[in-house]
Amino acid sequence: MKDLLTDNFRAFSAKIGADPLCIQGPGGNTSIKDDEVMWIKASGFELADAVTSEIFVAVDRNAADAEAHGAGDGTCKATVLDPEVELRPSIETTFHAALNWRVCAHTHSVAALSHVISPDGRKVAKRQLEDLNPVFVPYAKPGLPLTTEILKRAKPESRLFLLENHGLIVCGETTAETDNLMQRVEGRLFRAPAHVVGGAPAGAAMEGFDWAKTENWMARHETVCNWITEGSYYPDHVVFLGAGLPTADKDDEPPVVVIPGEGIQIRKSATSVQRAMLTCLSDIFRRLPKEWEPEAIGHAAEAELLNWDAEKYRQWLAAKG
């Protein structure tokens, strides 16, 4: 069964997992399968560790596919093949099982996100990728709701999916084929980051906080500051940083506080994942043209993510690390 987990697949997974422009922290997932078994990244673990640690869990591919089509609760916990394994399969297991390609990779690509958070960006991405027959999927809660939206639009030949306010899925029959498609997509969606001055202000940060290292520019750019404090644009931002970014410290101890016009402060106790998510936000908005208007996922979608047990589990694992 473990023969499926080839060195090439592990190396590909680790490569994209170590690239913050593809994946941040425990986000994203990869899978490899045959007709009966699928290995998929375990929830809360980091793809960067794919070569050095056992981060993949084997599931019954057909049982997981059945959950994608309404059987079971959509978590695929019951599809894990080894009852002794305590790892949970990724919350995205259902779409990996349902897409009929041997290798699937889902990333939170900065290049893709800088397009799919904006209606204007999605139009540009459609033109840039037209010959690759991309499938555009409207925002849905990760897990089974997202799988349902994907399957409504997928055709047997569909290998490329752009997920509104979420990220990218690429598929192939081999690891090399999947990697090649991902590189082509990344190349076509590449936008050079705008030059910004992100250094820390001269004044002292609040007690328990430090000024961010390079992301302070977002607080000084009036339009961007309004965007990042008024809404959230993709799921992992909400999961690890909360809904939008607050402009004052609160009782729930937010990891990041924006001081409009000055800079961004990050709590000294913030996890490496929370710090990576702040950098990701900056990376995305540095690539968003000034004429593109981003669309937030909305308060109802934020509430769904904040009150979801699956995401509380990922938060718990991230805090442990």
DOKOLNU-981848 format. One record per residue: x, y, z of N, C-alpha, C in turn; residue in one letter. Coordinates in steps of 0.001 Angstrom, whole numbers, padded with zeros to 6 digits, always signed. Atoms other than C-alpha are relative to their C-alpha. Example, Ala and Ser with C-alpha at 12.3 -4.5 7.8 and 13.67 -1.06 7.14 Angstrom:
+000890-001190+000000+012300-004500+007800+000900+001200+000000a/-000820-001190-000060+013670-001060+007140-000770+001090+000730s/
***
This chain:
+000823-001212+000000+000000+000000+000000+000860+001266+000000m/-000848-001181-000081+002822+002415+000852+000820+000213-001263k/-000721-000173+001262+004330+001821-002575-000507+001211-000776d/+000547-001179+000669+002029+004605-003785+000764+001271+000378l/-000683-001192-000499+003959+007115-001673+001437+000035-000519l/-001315+000014+000636+006857+007481-004077+000873+001147+000503t/-000924-001080-000360+009947+009555-003404-000301+001265-000789d/+000312-001166+000827+008979+011818-006294-001209+000764+000529n/+001196-000647-000530+005547+012487-004813+000315+000721+001308f/-000377-000652-001262+006997+013228-001385+000834+001253-000273r/-000865-001141+000300+009635+015522-002887-000804+001158-000595a/+000871-001037+000570+007031+017408-004938-000813+000668+001094f/+000806-000539-001095+004840+017819-001866+000830+000906+000892s/-000872-000797-000859+007753+019078+000221+000424+001292-000687a/-000442-001191+000752+008855+021486-002519-001058+001093+000039k/+001030-001038+000004+005539+023275-002791-000346+000420+001427i/+000286-000335-001384+005032+023084+000959+000994+000969+000597g/-001047-000889-000513+008303+024928+001565-000006+001363-000680a/+000056-001257+000743+007401+027723-000862-001165+000840+000522d/+001099-000792-000565+005406+030453+000948-000863+000685-001047p/+000847-000533+001058+004145+031688-002400-000976-001056-000526l/+000936+001075+000349+002397+028310-002824-000865-000391+001191c/+000677+000521-001185+001500+027207+000695+000562+000693+001232i/-000411-000651-001233+001605+028841+004105-000384-000896+001185q/+000272+000819-001177+001936+026783+007285-000628-001330-000371g/+000625+001299+000256-000392+023762+007380-001044+000025-001100p/+000980-000085+001072-002462+024940+004424+000350-000909-001168g/-000229+000793+001203-002835+023073+001162+000093-001488+000282g/-000078+001453-000159-002725+019335+000547+000293-000655-001342n/-000243+000798+001196-001595+016707-001926-000512-001413+000252t/+000449+001390-000117-002830+013202-002649+000512-000803-001178s/-000351+000927+001067-001860+010158-004662-000825-001266+000228i/+000951+001099-000187-004183+007220-005335+000036-000993-001147k/+000344+000952+001051-005051+004100-007243-001499-000233+000109d/+001446+000217-000011-008492+002553-007638-000562-000260+001384d/+000510+000419-001301-008709+001466-004007+000526+000828+001175e/-000641-000676-001128-006318+003445-001798+000405+001414-000404v/-000494-001358+000218-005573+007139-001508+000785+000442+001231m/-000789-000626-001045-002789+008720+000534-000187+001505-000117w/+000228-001442+000003-003543+012307+001521+000635+000615+001239i/-000610-000683-001145-001891+014850+003779-000978+000030+001166k/+000832-000053-001197-003181+014690+007324-000297+001442+000380a/+000422-001338-000409-005069+017695+008674+000963+000576+001031s/-000833-000706-000965-002904+020247+010476+001484-000183-000164g/-001425+000225+000218+000424+018953+009205+000481+000830-001190f/-000558-000875+001022+002778+020822+006892+000631-000804-001131e/-000550+000696+001165+003583+019668+003378+001516+000117-000086l/-001459-000160+000013+007113+021000+003849+000703-001178+000644a/-000590+001136-000723+007698+017945+006069-000241-001332-000702d/+000417+001228+000689+006604+015421+003427+001110-001025-000156a/-001129+000933+000164+010084+013913+003027+000496-000498+001343v/-000637+000309-001286+011188+013954+006654-000944-000579+001043t/+000960+000480-000997+007969+013013+008490-001145-000750-000680s/+001147+000755+000510+004981+010711+008089-001254+000863+000142e/+001115-000947-000075+002370+013344+007304-001200-000451-000823i/+001083+000473+000849+000184+011283+004968-000764-001131+000692f/+000854+001040-000563-002725+009037+005927-000713-000707-001150v/+000652+000795+001048-004192+006204+003831-001488-000137+000290a/+001451+000153-000137-007944+006167+003220-000512-000925-001096v/+000704+000792+001007-010337+003903+001360-000510+000981-001047d/+000324-000993+001027-010586+005837-001890-001490-000046-000350r/+001396+000108+000404-014044+004476-002788-000947+000484+001093n/+000833-000488-001101-015465+005192+000657+000056+001525+000085a/-000133-001454-000008-014088+008739+000518-000765+000615-001172a/+000755-000469+001160-015563+009156-002964-001493-000046+000300d/+001412+000084-000375-018906+008000-001591-000387+001166+000910a/+000285-001161-000860-018687+010701+001108-000085+001280-000824e/+000071-001169+000883-018055+013231-001663-001361+000117-000656a/+001303+000009+000662-021417+012217-003113-001149-000175+000988h/+001115-000053-000960-023419+012373+000122-000053-001081+001039g/-000012+001044-001025-022646+009199+002065+000948+000420+001120a/-000872-000375-001108-021207+009781+005533-000091+001483+000305g/+000078-001394-000451-020479+013123+007174+000938+000937-000743d/-000893-000842+000777-017880+014383+004681+001361+000231+000620g/-001316-000173-000637-014989+014327+007171+000981-001071-000439t/-000803+001152+000435-013714+010971+005831+000806-000631+001137c/-000695+000656-001116-012546+010024+009328-000240-001512-000040k/+000351+001422+000021-014354+006700+008890+000652-000751-001146a/-000611+000666+001156-012438+005996+005664+001472-000338+000221t/-001408+000296-000288-008989+005773+007316+000177-001514+000100v/-000143+001451+000121-007691+002276+006586+000592-000658+001240l/-000635+000586-001180-005551+001691+009680-000659+000545+001258d/+000708-000490-001192-007650+001902+012876+000935+000501+001099p/-000967-000445-001002-004473+002485+014887+000522+001411-000277e/-000490-001325+000373-003691+005712+013039-000895+001078+000615v/+000758-001069-000648-004715+008817+014965-000089+001262-000858e/+000045-001166+000864-004144+011280+012119-001375+000129-000647l/+001238-000253+000734-007202+012903+010588+000344+000318-001452r/-000236-000407+001395-007367+013083+006798-000382+001456-000192p/+000283-001393+000312-007412+016581+005335-001497+000246-000129s/+001402-000367+000175-010734+018402+005392-000394+000042-001478i/+000261-000029+001442-010394+018430+001590+000022-001390-000632e/-000141+001363+000514-010246+014619+001250-001060-000340-001042t/+001071+000413+000914-013594+014380-000532+000279+000395-001448t/-000221-000341+001416-012604+016330-003640+001214-000720-000560f/-001145+000787+000476-009247+014552-003842-000462-001388-000448h/+000478+001345+000339-011087+011210-003863-000882+000016-001237a/+000978-000042+001093-013730+012325-006354+000618+000358-001347a/-000647-000358+001261-011370+013824-008948+000802-001187-000505l/-000528+001281+000485-010347+010911-011143+001369+000159-000662n/-001388-000121+000432-006649+011719-011461+000879-000612+001088w/-000835+000701-000971-003829+009810-009792+000612+000955+001020r/-000652-000967-000886-002160+012914-008338-000783+001306-000007v/+000660-001301-000126-003890+016043-007041+000774+000859+000993c/-000663-000943-000900-002350+019122-005442-000865+001235+000142a/+000788-001201-000299-004250+021932-003763+000892+000978+000750h/-000849-001001-000634-002361+025123-002912-000788+001279+000263t/+000514-001344-000237-003085+028561-001544+000972+000979-000657h/-000942-000752+000813-000999+030084-004299-000259+001501+000091s/+000116-001455-000046-000325+033795-003843-000359+000553-001377v/+000316-000457+001359-000382+034266-007621-001470-000239-000319a/+001406+000296+000257-003757+032549-007857-000917+000847+000872a/+000851-000767-000908-005215+034255-004778-000096+001463-000399l/+000037-001407+000389-004236+037689-006056-000935+000226-001190s/+000979-000089+001091-006505+036932-009031-001403-000376+000483h/+001335+000542-000270-009361+034927-007515-000740+000696+001130v/+000750-000774-000990-010206+037347-004694-000708+001191-000638i/+000550-001168+000681-011264+039899-007319-000717-000400-001292s/+000670+000291+001280-013839+039735-010151+000860+000386-001193p/-000882-000405+001097-011401+041662-012357+001133-000997-000170d/-001086+000962+000060-008616+039253-011490-000436-001326-000590g/+000489+001268+000536-010761+036240-012297-000160+000082-001519r/+000107-000177+001453-011456+037660-015757+001367-000102-000667k/-001359+000060+000541-007729+038108-016354+000520-001432+000027v/-000466+001390-000111-006954+034588-015094-000659-000889-001045a/+000696+000800+001016-009580+033140-017424+000647+000172-001362k/-000680-000243+001287-007871+034783-020402+001387-000635-000015r/-001370+000492-000064-004378+033812-019266+000085-001525-000082q/-000033+001464-000103-005309+030163-018783-000969-000687-000959l/+001101+000492+000842-007911+029725-021516+000300-001341-000653e/-000309+001235+000715-006098+026973-023418+000185-001197+000938d/-000130+001081-000988-005714+024953-020175-001363-000420+000542l/+001378+000340-000373-009519+024800-019783-000231+000038+001517n/+000181-000075-001448-009665+026056-016192-001476-000048+000380p/+001347+000004-000570-012750+025428-014086+000001+000993+001160v/+000104-000993-001069-013731+028407-011914-001129-000407+000944f/+000935+000507-001008-015465+027450-008687-000322+001123+000986v/+000341-001072-000938-017395+029968-006553+000375-000375+001428p/-000395+000262-001380-016462+030335-002904-001018-000906+000692y/+000812+000859-000862-017777+027612-000616+000858-000381+001187a/-000718+000446-001185-016828+026465+002850+000868-001205-000357k/-000851+001154+000289-013834+024097+002636-000625-001294+000510p/+000577+001287-000349-014659+020417+002850-001094-000376-000977g/+001054+000528+000866-017848+018863+001505-000731+001083-000793l/+000653-001028+000827-019547+022155+000457+000840+000396-001216p/-000866-000326+001129-016529+023013-001689+000028-001140-001003l/+000003+001157+000894-016408+019480-003112-001259-000011-000862t/+001262-000021+000743-020069+019788-004106+000051+001008-001135t/-000092-001026+001037-019396+023012-006013+000983-000409-001102e/-000969+000474+000992-016351+021472-007729-000648-001033-000918i/+000565+001091+000790-018261+018378-008842-001146+000459-000897l/+001040-000551+000879-021100+020490-010258+000591+000463-001326k/-000626-000644+001161-018597+021970-012711+001059-000847-000681r/-001100+000798+000544-015919+019314-013248-000482-000919-001127a/+000187+000990+001046-015744+017283-016426+001081-001057+000157k/-001029+001033-000164-013783+014026-016723+001395+000473-000369p/-001318-000462+000441-010976+015894-018482+000508+001197+000802e/-000400-001193-000755-010847+018808-015983+001200-000302+000904s/-001232+000207-000775-007361+019092-014471+000417+001233+000785r/-000399-001269-000594-007222+022715-013343-001227+000716+000539l/+001120-000661-000660-009529+024424-010856+000504+001239+000723f/-000285-001213-000745-009392+028006-009620-001167+000244+000950l/+001006-000088-001038-011260+028355-006358-000122+001448+000464l/+000225-001392-000368-012762+031783-005745+000293+000205+001485e/-000356-000331-001387-011294+033337-002563+000564-001205+000756n/-000541+001187-000678-009432+030117-001811+001332-000469-000555h/-001277+000502+000495-006728+028861-004145-000096-000753-001305g/-000257+000672+001271-005762+026386-006821+000013-001511+000216l/-000137+001464+000040-006143+022668-007627+000545-000366-001370i/-000507+000553+001259-004051+020916-010280+000076-001508+000130v/+000054+001463-000010-004249+017263-011250+000785-000563-001179c/-000682+000678+001085-002372+014758-013391+000102-001484+000264g/-000168+001437-000160-001679+011099-013977+001318-000349+000683e/-001277+000217-000672+001861+011450-012645+000356+001242+000808t/-000476-001141-000770+003638+013666-010162+000622+001040-000924t/-000663-000936+000914+005731+015193-012959-001019+000787-000819a/+001040-000657+000785+002631+015973-015016-000708+001061+000840e/+000667-000942-000901+000967+017651-012027+000900+001183+000299t/-000973-001055-000281+004099+019616-011178+000144+000929-001205d/-000146-000801+001211+004462+020762-014780-001187+000927-000204n/+001191-000830+000158+000877+022010-014940+000003+001131+001026l/-000042-001041-001026+001296+023869-011662+000983+001103-000376m/-000992-001002+000384+004435+025579-012922-000500+000875-001153q/+000550-000779+001114+002671+026641-016116-001019+001013+000513r/+001013-000905-000552-000224+028118-014147+000661+001125+000788v/-000686-001014-000806+002081+029892-011700+000700+001019-000901e/-000695-000900+000907+004088+031328-014585-000939+000980-000679g/+000944-000871+000711+001054+032695-016381-000687+001003+000926r/+000671-000895-000952-000480+034216-013240+000993+000869+000773l/-001012-000767-000731+002794+035694-012017-000198+001503-000184f/-000028-001458+000016+002690+039369-011122+001108+000426+000954r/-001085-000464-000863+005755+041130-009775-000587+000806+001156a/+000524-000760-001135+005129+042492-006267+000360+001474-000095p/-000265-001441-000023+004825+046252-005953+001062+000311+001045a/-000986-000436-000993+007675+048006-004202-000726+000702+001145h/+000611-000626-001173+006633+048933-000663+001080+000252+001039v/-000882-000259-001141+008318+050373+002406-000708-000550+001233v/+000732+000701-001053+007335+047970+005140+000663+000003+001352g/-000724+000004-001263+009818+048711+007914-000830+000517+001163g/+000735-000349-001211+008738+049309+011507+000054+001500+000278a/-000030-001396-000439+007760+052772+012798+001031+000190+001112p/-001019-000300-001012+010127+054526+015204-000507-000239+001417a/+000531+000109-001354+007803+054375+018205-000055-001437+000506g/+000069+001324-000621+007534+051481+020641-001352-000650-000274a/+001242+000753+000152+004938+048767+020122-000693-000120+001363a/+000739+000233-001244+002249+048004+022699+000665-001117+000806m/-000548+001055-000847+003184+045809+025640-000485-001361-000496e/+000346+001332+000486+003283+042188+024507+000014-000139-001500g/-000002+000010+001460+003636+043117+020836+001355+000464-000532f/-001107-000567+000779+006359+043788+018273-000592+000567-001282d/+000393-000431+001328+006077+045765+015084+000317-001110-001007w/-000283+000953+001080+005836+043564+012010+001308+000389-000682a/-001300-000252+000621+009065+043226+010068-000135+000693-001357k/+000078-000526+001369+007950+043954+006498-001419+000334-000445t/+001392-000127+000448+004140+044146+006447-000663+001317+000405e/+000599-001238-000511+003638+047612+008012-000590+000889-001086n/+000480-000843+001096+003033+049173+004599-001515-000070-000149w/+001449+000148+000186-000537+047799+004598-000780+000965+000888m/+000671-000949-000897-001463+050024+007552+000139+001428-000494a/-000278-001363+000479-000009+053067+005789-000664+000306-001342r/+000695-000159+001281-001838+052500+002506-001488+000037+000331h/+001367-000182-000500-005307+053886+003210-000981-001015-000568e/+000945+000928+000615-007174+051718+000711+000223-001422+000486t/-000308+001354-000455-005395+048486+001636-000340-000152+001483v/+000317+000045-001430-005754+049299+005333-001502-000214+000208c/+001452+000186-000108-009515+049594+004881-000406-001412-000391n/+000341+001352+000443-009658+046317+002983+000319-001043+001067w/-000423+001066-000914-007723+044262+005530-000645+000105+001375i/+000668-000134-001295-009582+045656+008541-001511-000187-000104t/+001448+000112+000181-013061+045426+007045-000455-001385-000440e/+000426+001304+000479-013013+041881+005689+001127-000996-000099g/-000955+001100+000188-011295+038538+005072-000191-000552-001397s/+000058+000291+001434-010473+037186+001641+000257-001466-000348y/-000207+001419+000247-009660+033466+002038-000021-000716+001350y/+000278+000698-001264-010267+030751+004656+001125+000003+001022p/-001049+000144-001007-006855+030323+006288+000302+001309+000727d/-000135-001267-000714-006700+034030+007101-000935+000001+001209h/+000986+000005-001076-009869+033621+009167+000385-001001+001084v/-000315+001065-000944-008751+030375+010780+001134+000400+000937v/-001192-000247-000805-005383+031667+011985+000176+001440+000470f/-000123-001401-000416-005737+035471+012204-001321+000600+000467l/+001297-000536-000364-009459+035909+012812-000654+000712-001174g/+000778-000651+001054-012103+037767+010815+000491+001429-000199a/-000593-001311+000203-010406+040768+009258+001149+000196+000979g/-001041-000300-000978-007667+042463+011286-000488+001143+000879l/+000495-001049-000890-008610+044507+014372+000942+001199+000047p/-000798-001217-000128-007417+048058+014965+000296+000324+001471t/-000320-000168-001424-007142+047626+018759+000085-001373+000638a/-000073+001257-000738-006234+044888+021212-001362-000282+000637d/+001305+000390-000543-009220+042940+022538+000177-001109+001023k/-000046+001038-001034-010087+040465+025293+000363-001363-000566d/-000326+001307+000584-009734+037551+022860+001441-000075-000506d/-001428-000031+000303-006090+038539+022331+000306-000331-001458e/-000305+000248+001413-005900+038808+018546+001504-000023-000225p/-001447+000089+000217-002476+037847+017183+000581+001218-000696p/-000467-001141+000791-002271+040950+014975-000932+001184+000233v/+000778-001229-000141-003402+044543+015472+000541+001031-000996v/-000367-001034+000967-003396+047222+012760-000128+001373+000663v/+000052-001397-000439-002543+050786+013739-000065+000844-001269i/+000137-000698+001291-003954+052747+010768+000935+001195-000114p/-000916-001096+000265-001462+055119+009234+001394-000204+000551g/-001308+000220-000634+001440+053691+011279+000630-001343-000359e/-000597+001304+000241+002014+049956+011054-000857-001116+000573g/+000696+001190-000479+001023+046474+012142+000808-000618+001132i/-000658+000610-001151+001799+044948+015516-000425-001460+000108q/+000259+001418-000126+002077+041222+016060+000372-000455+001406i/-000195+000418-001390+001765+039590+019463+001274-000837+000124r/-001256+000728-000196+005039+038254+020827-000224-001508+000045k/+000308+001427-000114+003345+034900+021459-000606-000584-001273s/+000590+000493+001253+002039+034618+017872+000783-001199-000518a/-000642+001203+000522+002745+031252+016263+000663+000284-001343t/-000638-000141+001318+004899+030759+013198-001042-000013-001108s/+001057+000049+001007+001710+029961+011280-000697+001353-000095v/+000635-001322+000017+000081+033254+012294+000898+001032-000676q/-000932-000922+000654+003202+035126+011219+000036-000240-001506r/+000009+000323+001431+003189+033290+007892-001259+000516-000672a/+001254-000488+000583-000452+034254+007340+000022+001507-000193m/-000118-001448+000184+000323+037944+007871+000867+000306-001217l/-000860-000191+001175+003144+037706+005330-000758-000324-001283t/+000794+000384+001172+000790+035942+002919-000946+001129-000393c/+000913-001100+000289-001717+038792+003215+000736+001130-000715l/-000807-001037+000631+001009+041283+002368+000413-000415-001409s/-000414+000488+001323+002250+039130-000528-001127+000125-001021d/+001140-000066+000916-001236+039019-002042-000301+001440-000386i/+000384-001378+000307-001998+042719-001749+001109+000769-000711f/-001069-000611+000792+001409+043643-003138-000153-000331-001487r/+000183+000433+001387+000323+041839-006314-001368+000381-000562r/+001332-000371+000440-003199+043244-006519+000049+001374-000669l/-000020-001312+000665-003410+046014-009167-000987+000965+000649p/+000825-000986-000700-004883+049237-007840-001407+000089-000579k/+001332-000090+000608-007789+048995-010289-000864-001232+000284e/+000776+001189-000351-008856+045548-009002-000583+000167+001398w/+000680-000110-001287-011398+045594-006182-000177-001401+000591e/+000176+001330-000579-011147+042577-003846-001377-000160+000630p/+001280+000314-000631-014294+040874-002555+000248-000887+001213e/-000141+000793-001223-014371+039631+001041-000976-001177-000025a/+000884+001173-000029-015932+036252+001846-001285+000285+000772i/+001223-000389-000707-018445+037952+004171-000073-000562+001409g/+000073+000351-001421-019405+037696+007819-000563-001400+000241h/+000586+001332-000191-021530+034554+007454+001036-001086-000261a/-001051+000986+000312-018645+032653+005818+001072-000004+001079a/-000979-000077-001091-016253+033903+008512-000497-000753+001225e/+000565+000656-001175-018582+032690+011262+000016-001519-000153a/-000041+001450+000241-018812+029243+009650+001383-000570+000294e/-001369+000477-000198-015028+028913+009733+000426+000089+001463l/-000431-000204-001382-014551+030279+013246-000659-000985+000962l/+000741+000899-000898-017109+027897+014749+000065-001461-000443n/-000075+001332+000616-015977+024779+012875+001016-000855+000740w/-000882+000880-000772-014499+021880+014828+001244-000397-000780d/-001154+000419+000809-012267+020827+011932+001094+001060+000014a/-001000-001060+000013-010564+024213+011912+000538+000271+001399e/-000513-000112-001369-010320+024373+015698+001095-001045+000231k/-001018+001047-000092-008366+021119+015398+001298+000465-000653y/-001205-000500+000638-005935+022714+012933+000650+001104+000835r/-000547-001052-000858-005551+025737+015236+000746-000618+001180q/-000605+000668-001158-004787+023404+018143+001355-000612-000380w/-001251+000603+000444-002136+021531+016169+001056+001070-000276l/-000937-001084+000303-000551+024786+014983+000559+000602+001284a/-000449-000563-001277-000383+026106+018546+000974-000939+000699a/-000920+000984-000589+001278+022866+019684+001389+000102-000628k/-001271-000045+000716+003948+023264+016997+000790+001240+000309g/
***
